[in-house]
């Protein structure tokens, strides 16, 4: 999508567009909710849809209203088609869940802040789960994290798309700082060695998990 449309996606009717405001780890403030309500009413946006990535898609926007909608929202763009990190999905973890053993919500928000819109060979998604119930869908995301009592388990190469793939565990018992450092290493290696539009799942199939682990750890 051309940059002047600010991430807007042309819809099936070939007339209207959808946008996805950026909501790190699916968290919305009161101000966010008020702004979204305002633009939905003001611009008669017919559909507000919760996406699989814990974001809100505002669907049915006239092309001439796109700039004004973004201005009134005052929320960052949640990328949906570009070759970059699209979102970090996270469960509540220790913030509120009685099953949580790690702070998945806090880590998810921090990861999105660090890596948001990072240019990559293909679209990229991260899932963070605060316990082994895996509500952040960590095993079917490009990078997944699962909280355990001894730290974080890291997974790479998951995919829930046309050719589903369960990701491979590449490291365990990691601290938060180790998670951030290794994700940075994963993305750098992936960026340098993957083909254009080669998702992490297909990349790992081609490279091999042991070769990948040697390169990033």
C-alpha positions in Angstrom: 0.0 0.0 0.0 1.4 3.4 -0.9 2.6 5.5 2.0 0.2 8.4 1.3 -2.7 6.2 2.4 -1.0 5.7 5.8 -1.5 1.9 5.9 -5.1 2.0 4.6 -6.2 -1.2 2.8 -8.6 -1.1 -0.1 -11.6 -3.2 0.5 -13.6 -5.6 -1.6 -15.9 -2.9 -2.9 -12.9 -1.1 -4.4 -14.2 2.1 -3.0 -13.6 2.1 0.8 -10.6 1.4 3.0 -9.8 -0.2 6.4 -7.2 1.0 8.9 -5.8 -0.6 11.9 -4.8 1.7 14.8 -1.7 0.4 16.6 -2.6 -1.1 20.0 0.5 -2.7 21.6 -0.3 -6.2 23.0 -4.0 -5.4 22.5 -4.1 -2.7 25.3 -6.3 0.3 24.8 -6.4 3.4 27.0 -9.5 5.4 27.9 -8.2 8.1 25.5 -7.9 5.5 22.7 -11.4 4.2 23.2 -12.8 7.7 23.2 -11.0 8.6 20.0 -12.1 5.5 18.3 -15.7 6.1 19.3 -15.5 9.7 18.0 -14.2 8.8 14.6 -16.6 5.9 14.1 -19.5 8.3 14.7 -18.1 11.3 12.9 -17.1 9.5 9.7 -20.0 6.9 9.8 -17.6 4.0 9.8 -19.8 0.9 9.4 -17.6 -1.9 10.8 -15.3 -2.0 13.8 -13.8 -5.5 14.0 -11.5 -7.1 16.6 -8.7 -8.8 14.6 -6.8 -12.0 15.4 -3.9 -9.8 16.4 -5.7 -8.2 19.3 -6.3 -5.0 17.3 -9.3 -3.0 16.0 -9.9 -2.7 12.3 -12.0 0.3 11.3 -13.6 -0.8 8.0 -15.5 1.2 5.3 -13.7 4.6 5.4 -13.9 6.9 2.3 -10.5 7.6 0.7 -10.9 11.3 1.3 -11.4 10.8 5.0 -8.3 8.7 5.7 -6.0 11.6 6.7 -8.7 13.2 8.9 -9.5 9.9 10.6 -5.8 9.4 11.5 -5.5 12.9 12.7 -8.6 12.6 15.0 -7.4 9.2 16.3 -3.9 10.4 17.2 -2.9 6.7 17.4 0.0 5.1 15.6 -0.5 3.0 12.4 -0.8 -0.7 12.9 0.8 -2.3 9.9 -1.2 -5.0 8.2 0.3 -5.6 4.7 3.9 -4.2 4.8 7.0 -6.3 5.3 7.7 -5.6 8.9 6.7 -6.5 12.4 2.9 -6.2 12.4 2.0 -6.8 16.0 2.9 -8.4 19.3 0.0 -10.5 20.7 0.0 -11.1 24.5 -2.2 -12.7 27.1 -2.7 -10.9 30.5 -0.1 -13.0 32.3 0.8 -12.0 35.9 -1.0 -8.7 35.4 -4.3 -10.2 36.3 -4.4 -13.9 35.4 -4.2 -16.4 38.3 -2.4 -18.9 36.0 0.3 -16.4 34.9 3.9 -17.1 35.9 5.5 -14.4 33.8 4.6 -10.8 32.9 3.6 -11.5 29.3 1.6 -8.3 28.9 4.5 -6.1 30.1 7.0 -7.9 27.9 4.7 -7.9 24.9 4.2 -4.1 25.1 7.9 -3.6 25.5 8.7 -5.8 22.5 6.3 -3.9 20.4 7.8 -0.6 21.4 11.3 -1.8 20.6 10.6 -3.6 17.3 7.5 -1.9 15.9 7.6 -1.5 12.1 11.1 -3.0 11.9 11.7 -3.7 8.2 11.9 -7.5 7.6 11.9 -9.9 4.6 8.2 -10.7 5.2 5.4 -9.8 7.6 6.2 -10.9 11.1 4.2 -11.6 14.3 5.1 -12.2 17.9 3.0 -14.1 20.4 3.7 -13.9 24.2 2.1 -16.3 26.7 2.4 -15.9 30.4 2.1 -19.6 31.2 2.1 -22.9 29.3 -1.6 -22.7 28.5 -0.2 -20.6 25.6 -3.1 -18.2 25.2 -0.8 -15.9 23.2 -0.7 -18.6 20.5 3.1 -18.6 20.8 3.7 -21.8 18.8 2.0 -20.5 15.7 3.7 -17.1 15.6 7.0 -16.2 13.8 8.5 -15.7 17.3 6.7 -17.1 20.3 7.5 -16.8 24.0 6.0 -19.0 26.8 6.4 -18.1 30.4 7.7 -20.7 32.9 8.8 -20.5 36.5 12.5 -20.5 35.4 12.0 -17.8 32.7 11.0 -17.6 29.1 10.9 -20.3 26.4 11.6 -18.9 23.0 10.1 -20.4 19.8 10.8 -19.5 16.2 9.1 -20.3 12.9 5.5 -20.9 13.8 2.7 -20.1 11.3 -1.1 -20.4 11.4 -1.6 -19.5 7.8 -2.1 -21.5 4.6 0.7 -23.9 5.5 0.5 -24.2 9.3 3.7 -24.9 11.2 4.4 -25.5 14.9 7.5 -23.4 15.8 10.7 -24.8 17.1 12.0 -24.2 20.6 15.3 -22.3 20.2 16.1 -21.3 23.8 14.8 -21.8 27.3 15.0 -20.3 30.8 15.6 -16.8 29.5 15.5 -13.6 31.4 13.6 -10.6 29.9 16.9 -9.0 28.9 18.1 -12.2 27.2 14.8 -12.5 25.4 15.2 -9.0 23.9 18.8 -9.6 23.0 18.1 -12.9 21.3 15.0 -11.6 19.4 17.3 -8.8 18.1 19.8 -11.5 17.0 17.0 -13.6 15.4 15.7 -10.6 13.4 19.1 -9.6 12.2 19.9 -13.1 11.0 16.5 -13.4 9.4 16.9 -10.1 7.6 20.3 -10.9 6.3 19.6 -14.4 5.1 15.9 -14.8 4.2 14.4 -14.3 0.7 12.0 -11.5 0.1 8.5 -12.5 1.4 9.9 -15.7 2.9 8.0 -16.1 6.2 10.0 -17.3 9.2 8.4 -20.8 9.0 9.6 -21.4 5.5 13.0 -19.8 6.2 13.5 -22.1 9.2 12.5 -25.1 7.0 15.2 -24.1 4.5 18.0 -23.1 7.0 17.4 -25.8 9.6 16.8 -25.3 13.3 20.2 -26.3 14.5 22.0 -23.9 12.0 19.6 -21.2 13.1 20.3 -21.8 16.8 24.1 -21.7 16.2 23.7 -18.3 14.4 21.6 -16.5 17.0 22.8 -17.8 20.4 
